[in-house]
Amino acid sequence: MTHGLAVPIPKSSRPHHLEDLAAAAQVQLSQSTLDRIDGLAPVPPHPVPLEIR
């Protein structure tokens, strides 16, 4: 989360949903929250391919 290298791009078929998703980019999380998220999903020590369907 703290590396700034990933941005989710969820599918949205309705304009107001897209506006909500774009507004979510402005949410700022505290460092302690970011640390907790990183602890739950740590960065792997080597590149790992993503499962994309």
Secondary structure, DSSP 8 states (H G I E B T S, - for coil): -TT---------SSHHHHHHHHHHTT----HHHHHHHHHHS---SS-------
